Amino acid sequence: MTQAKHNTLTLLPGKMSLSELRAVWASDGKLALAAEAYPVIEASAAAVQAIVAKGDAAYGINTGFGLLAKTRIPDEKLEQLQRNLILSHSVGTGALVSDAVVRLILLMKIGSLARGFSGVRPLIVDTLIALYNAGIMPAIPAKGSVGASGDLAPLSHMTLAMLGVGEVRVNGELLQASDALKAAGIAPVVLAAKEGLALINGTQVSTALALHGLFMAERLLEAGMVTGALSIDAAKGSDSPFDARVHEVRGQPGQIAAAAIYRELVSDSAIRASHLVGDERVQDPYCLRCQPQVMGACMDLIGNAARTLLIEANAVTDNPLIFPDAAGGLAQIVSGGNFHAEPVAFAADTLALAIAEIGSISERRIALLIDATLSGLPPFLVRDPGVNSGFMIAHVTAAALASENKSLAHPASVDSIPTSANQEDHVSMATFAARRLDDMAHNTAVIVGIELLAAAQGIDFHRPLKTSPQLEHVHAQLRKDVPFFDADRFFAPDIEAAKQMVLKGELSASCKSLFTPLHP
């Protein structure tokens, strides 16, 4: 997929990059499909029509679904079969998936169908593109998929919008799909043989939710490293543990990369220079000293998940698939199991581990900073402690969220439950595995935000000494919105402001070049 003029992305099926997926996640530009994709789509659709004309039973084309696959459907009922499939499978529940995730779902479904193995007409792909470009986001409930046989329920809700049934969201407002399509000049589609099944089979919802978790995890990783570096100076910690030689002899790539980032973040700190001589402490607590080891391991997990999810974003995952005959005869229809989202479930579970650990070590640094016996700072980071409680209960909030993340981090992929009268007897639970990442990311963003407030408070207590130029900029950015905590005040708005800095990626904005290698 390549960037074109006027904020339009031209999709070359199977060739999307992570940077392009991030761009779609972050903003609502326009989408176009490369012209060379259309002949392949047309050939695949023609192959389905040839199979129908031949009259042999073919799963998903002229049979029932799941355990009803042995039921032959007459040709005159094939359109009704596909419409009924969508209506009966639209059984999702829960909160609606965000527009950012819906954009990814639409993009990946377009890309998958456009590779020409799914047997849909160009009309289907063009209608999805039209919805995307008109800002018509299908109302997709987040719950109701077990991550095998594809994300059947949520993708059925996506497909409802194409039929002009149910609700959609336009500019944040819920509308009837029929009204939104009419206003945009988009005709509701009548599904032909196989098209309904092609639309709802696939891993696009679980993958989109996992990509959302991935992009959040990337921001959390950066923010956690920035706040961790700020905490080093707040606690007058040492930069010796970041010596490149220490990490080279171990050889873990994430650890080596993380140590290099920490060295840059704390470089030229006057606070560090002030205690190079005469400091009685020999070693810092692990939450300061072992940051490259912990955050580097998180970096490696996030990178591994990114590679898996990029492959899945470009994949064809519906069933059955249409393959052209090499000898020029009738195309073959092959039933398989690409809809089983086990790779996505594993990727989401590893992202959960990374998100939980970023928050866990951050919470430990908050605990260190408020403990005067460890940090050398005023108790609970406030003057006149006793009259003022300072950061006491802010730390309790961080601890509560870190503990909650421990439960949420339990792997979802080890669970399975049989469905469809035991025909679909092993499932991935990838959709839940990915969906819970948003809650975890918001929990960790609060924890890291509280650490930002605590570390900045510690830096202020060391004035007139300054931290490194990189971290001084971060400190100044925070102080534009959140003043020094001189006495107890309504604290929740400060925490929310810091959380938003984390979620928006603002903490690493001034030192983005340090983190650029993390974003292929």
Solvent accessible surface area in square Angstrom, and as a share of the most:
residue,aa,sasa,rsa
1,M,12,0.05
2,T,86,0.50
3,Q,119,0.53
4,A,43,0.34
5,K,166,0.70
6,H,168,0.75
7,N,86,0.44
8,T,28,0.16
9,L,15,0.07
10,T,38,0.22
11,L,1,0.00
12,L,63,0.31
13,P,23,0.15
14,G,23,0.22
15,K,132,0.56
16,M,7,0.03
17,S,38,0.24
18,L,6,0.03
19,S,60,0.39
20,E,25,0.11
21,L,0,0.00
22,R,39,0.14
23,A,42,0.32
24,V,3,0.02
25,W,22,0.08
26,A,68,0.52
27,S,53,0.34
28,D,109,0.57
29,G,15,0.14
30,K,98,0.42
31,L,4,0.02
32,A,38,0.30
33,L,17,0.08
34,A,11,0.08
35,A,80,0.62
36,E,110,0.50
37,A,5,0.04
38,Y,57,0.21
39,P,82,0.52
40,V,71,0.41
41,I,1,0.00
42,E,93,0.42
43,A,64,0.50
44,S,7,0.05
45,A,11,0.09
46,A,61,0.47
47,A,15,0.12
48,V,1,0.00
49,Q,90,0.40
50,A,39,0.30
51,I,10,0.05
52,V,20,0.11
53,A,89,0.69
54,K,124,0.53
55,G,32,0.31
56,D,78,0.41
57,A,72,0.56
58,A,8,0.06
59,Y,57,0.22
60,G,0,0.00
61,I,0,0.00
62,N,0,0.00
63,T,6,0.03
64,G,6,0.06
65,F,33,0.14
66,G,14,0.14
67,L,105,0.52
68,L,119,0.59
69,A,34,0.26
70,K,200,0.85
71,T,68,0.39
72,R,98,0.36
73,I,26,0.13
74,P,58,0.37
75,D,75,0.39
76,E,143,0.64
77,K,102,0.43
78,L,10,0.05
79,E,99,0.44
80,Q,102,0.45
81,L,24,0.12
82,Q,0,0.00
83,R,103,0.37
84,N,69,0.35
85,L,5,0.03
86,I,0,0.00
87,L,76,0.38
88,S,71,0.46
89,H,50,0.22
90,S,24,0.15
91,V,104,0.60
92,G,18,0.17
93,T,84,0.49
94,G,43,0.41
95,A,82,0.64
96,L,61,0.30
97,V,7,0.04
98,S,55,0.35
99,D,40,0.21
100,A,22,0.17
101,V,3,0.02
102,V,0,0.00
103,R,25,0.09
104,L,0,0.00
105,I,0,0.00
106,L,0,0.00
107,L,0,0.00
108,M,3,0.01
109,K,1,0.00
110,I,0,0.00
111,G,2,0.02
112,S,2,0.01
113,L,1,0.01
114,A,1,0.01
115,R,87,0.32
116,G,9,0.08
117,F,58,0.24
118,S,0,0.00
119,G,4,0.03
120,V,2,0.01
121,R,74,0.27
122,P,29,0.18
123,L,85,0.42
124,I,0,0.00
125,V,0,0.00
126,D,58,0.30
127,T,7,0.04
128,L,0,0.00
129,I,17,0.08
130,A,34,0.26
131,L,0,0.00
132,Y,10,0.04
133,N,42,0.22
134,A,44,0.34
135,G,31,0.29
136,I,3,0.02
137,M,10,0.04
138,P,0,0.00
139,A,11,0.08
140,I,0,0.00
141,P,13,0.08
142,A,15,0.11
143,K,95,0.40
144,G,51,0.49
145,S,14,0.09
146,V,39,0.22
147,G,1,0.01
148,A,7,0.06
149,S,10,0.06
150,G,2,0.02
151,D,1,0.00
152,L,38,0.19
153,A,4,0.03
154,P,1,0.00
155,L,0,0.00
156,S,0,0.00
157,H,28,0.12
158,M,0,0.00
159,T,0,0.00
160,L,19,0.09
161,A,1,0.00
162,M,0,0.00
163,L,12,0.06
164,G,15,0.15
165,V,46,0.26
166,G,31,0.30
167,E,79,0.36
168,V,0,0.00
169,R,36,0.13
170,V,31,0.18
171,N,152,0.78
172,G,56,0.54
173,E,104,0.47
174,L,86,0.43
175,L,58,0.29
176,Q,94,0.42
177,A,0,0.00
178,S,57,0.37
179,D,84,0.44
180,A,5,0.04
181,L,1,0.00
182,K,169,0.72
183,A,93,0.72
184,A,47,0.36
185,G,70,0.68
186,I,22,0.11
187,A,75,0.58
188,P,75,0.47
189,V,7,0.04
190,V,97,0.56
191,L,4,0.02
192,A,17,0.13
193,A,7,0.06
194,K,0,0.00
195,E,1,0.00
196,G,0,0.00
197,L,6,0.03
198,A,0,0.00
199,L,0,0.00
200,I,0,0.00
201,N,6,0.03
202,G,0,0.00
203,T,2,0.01
204,Q,7,0.03
205,V,0,0.00
206,S,0,0.00
207,T,1,0.00
208,A,0,0.00
209,L,15,0.07
210,A,0,0.00
211,L,0,0.00
212,H,23,0.10
213,G,0,0.00
214,L,0,0.00
215,F,3,0.01
216,M,13,0.06
217,A,0,0.00
218,E,10,0.04
219,R,75,0.27
220,L,1,0.01
221,L,4,0.02
222,E,3,0.01
223,A,2,0.02
224,G,0,0.00
225,M,0,0.00
226,V,0,0.00
227,T,0,0.00
228,G,0,0.00
229,A,0,0.00
230,L,0,0.00
231,S,0,0.00
232,I,3,0.01
233,D,1,0.00
234,A,0,0.00
235,A,1,0.01
236,K,62,0.26
237,G,1,0.01
238,S,29,0.19
239,D,51,0.27
240,S,69,0.45
241,P,25,0.16
242,F,1,0.01
243,D,43,0.22
244,A,33,0.26
245,R,174,0.63
246,V,71,0.41
247,H,1,0.00
248,E,106,0.47
249,V,132,0.76
250,R,147,0.54
251,G,42,0.40
252,Q,91,0.40
253,P,88,0.56
254,G,2,0.02
255,Q,5,0.02
256,I,64,0.33
257,A,38,0.30
258,A,0,0.00
259,A,0,0.00
260,A,37,0.29
261,I,10,0.05
262,Y,0,0.00
263,R,86,0.32
264,E,89,0.40
265,L,0,0.00
266,V,7,0.04
267,S,48,0.31
268,D,123,0.64
269,S,8,0.05
270,A,42,0.33
271,I,0,0.00
272,R,34,0.12
273,A,61,0.47
274,S,55,0.36
275,H,16,0.07
276,L,108,0.54
277,V,138,0.80
278,G,72,0.69
279,D,54,0.28
280,E,167,0.75
281,R,101,0.37
282,V,144,0.82
283,Q,119,0.53
284,D,12,0.06
285,P,57,0.36
286,Y,150,0.57
287,C,13,0.08
288,L,5,0.02
289,R,60,0.22
290,C,32,0.19
291,Q,0,0.00
292,P,0,0.00
293,Q,47,0.21
294,V,40,0.23
295,M,0,0.00
296,G,0,0.00
297,A,55,0.42
298,C,5,0.03
299,M,20,0.09
300,D,43,0.22
301,L,52,0.26
302,I,9,0.05
303,G,23,0.23
304,N,77,0.40
305,A,2,0.01
306,A,4,0.03
307,R,146,0.53
308,T,44,0.25
309,L,0,0.00
310,L,48,0.24
311,I,126,0.64
312,E,21,0.09
313,A,2,0.01
314,N,20,0.10
315,A,21,0.16
316,V,14,0.08
317,T,4,0.03
318,D,2,0.01
319,N,11,0.06
320,P,0,0.00
321,L,21,0.10
322,I,3,0.02
323,F,75,0.31
324,P,104,0.66
325,D,47,0.24
326,A,117,0.91
327,A,99,0.77
328,G,69,0.67
329,G,47,0.45
330,L,80,0.40
331,A,15,0.12
332,Q,111,0.50
333,I,49,0.25
334,V,69,0.40
335,S,73,0.47
336,G,48,0.47
337,G,40,0.38
338,N,77,0.39
339,F,38,0.16
340,H,50,0.22
341,A,1,0.00
342,E,43,0.19
343,P,63,0.39
344,V,0,0.00
345,A,0,0.00
346,F,108,0.45
347,A,6,0.04
348,A,0,0.00
349,D,11,0.06
350,T,40,0.23
351,L,0,0.00
352,A,0,0.00
353,L,85,0.42
354,A,0,0.00
355,I,0,0.00
356,A,12,0.09
357,E,83,0.37
358,I,0,0.00
359,G,0,0.00
360,S,32,0.20
361,I,16,0.08
362,S,0,0.00
363,E,15,0.07
364,R,123,0.45
365,R,0,0.00
366,I,0,0.00
367,A,17,0.13
368,L,8,0.04
369,L,1,0.00
370,I,16,0.08
371,D,54,0.28
372,A,35,0.27
373,T,127,0.74
374,L,93,0.46
375,S,7,0.05
376,G,70,0.67
377,L,7,0.04
378,P,40,0.25
379,P,54,0.34
380,F,62,0.26
381,L,0,0.00
382,V,0,0.00
383,R,134,0.49
384,D,88,0.45
385,P,60,0.38
386,G,76,0.73
387,V,120,0.69
388,N,16,0.08
389,S,47,0.30
390,G,8,0.08
391,F,2,0.01
392,M,70,0.31
393,I,103,0.52
394,A,6,0.05
395,H,31,0.14
396,V,78,0.45
397,T,53,0.31
398,A,0,0.00
399,A,36,0.28
400,A,60,0.47
401,L,32,0.16
402,A,8,0.06
403,S,59,0.38
404,E,83,0.37
405,N,1,0.00
406,K,135,0.57
407,S,88,0.57
408,L,45,0.22
409,A,11,0.08
410,H,121,0.54
411,P,51,0.32
412,A,8,0.06
413,S,11,0.07
414,V,108,0.62
415,D,74,0.38
416,S,41,0.27
417,I,96,0.49
418,P,74,0.46
419,T,44,0.26
420,S,44,0.29
421,A,74,0.58
422,N,104,0.53
423,Q,103,0.46
424,E,43,0.19
425,D,94,0.49
426,H,99,0.44
427,V,0,0.00
428,S,0,0.00
429,M,33,0.15
430,A,0,0.00
431,T,2,0.01
432,F,73,0.31
433,A,0,0.00
434,A,1,0.01
435,R,62,0.23
436,R,6,0.02
437,L,0,0.00
438,D,48,0.25
439,D,84,0.43
440,M,0,0.00
441,A,0,0.00
442,H,62,0.28
443,N,16,0.08
444,T,0,0.00
445,A,0,0.00
446,V,22,0.13
447,I,0,0.00
448,V,0,0.00
449,G,0,0.00
450,I,0,0.00
451,E,0,0.00
452,L,0,0.00
453,L,5,0.03
454,A,0,0.00
455,A,0,0.00
456,A,0,0.00
457,Q,1,0.01
458,G,0,0.00
459,I,0,0.00
460,D,26,0.13
461,F,44,0.18
462,H,27,0.12
463,R,86,0.31
464,P,125,0.79
465,L,63,0.31
466,K,121,0.51
467,T,4,0.03
468,S,0,0.00
469,P,91,0.57
470,Q,49,0.22
471,L,0,0.00
472,E,32,0.14
473,H,85,0.38
474,V,3,0.02
475,H,13,0.06
476,A,50,0.39
477,Q,55,0.25
478,L,0,0.00
479,R,54,0.20
480,K,150,0.64
481,D,100,0.52
482,V,3,0.01
483,P,80,0.50
484,F,47,0.19
485,F,6,0.03
486,D,85,0.44
487,A,45,0.35
488,D,68,0.35
489,R,79,0.29
490,F,158,0.66
491,F,31,0.13
492,A,57,0.44
493,P,67,0.42
494,D,15,0.08
495,I,25,0.13
496,E,83,0.37
497,A,30,0.23
498,A,0,0.00
499,K,27,0.11
500,Q,58,0.26
501,M,8,0.04
502,V,1,0.00
503,L,22,0.11
504,K,119,0.51
505,G,14,0.14
506,E,70,0.31
507,L,2,0.01
508,S,2,0.01
509,A,66,0.51
510,S,46,0.29
511,C,4,0.02
512,K,90,0.38
513,S,90,0.58
514,L,30,0.15
515,F,0,0.00
516,T,81,0.47
517,P,109,0.69
518,L,35,0.17
519,H,47,0.21
520,P,103,0.65
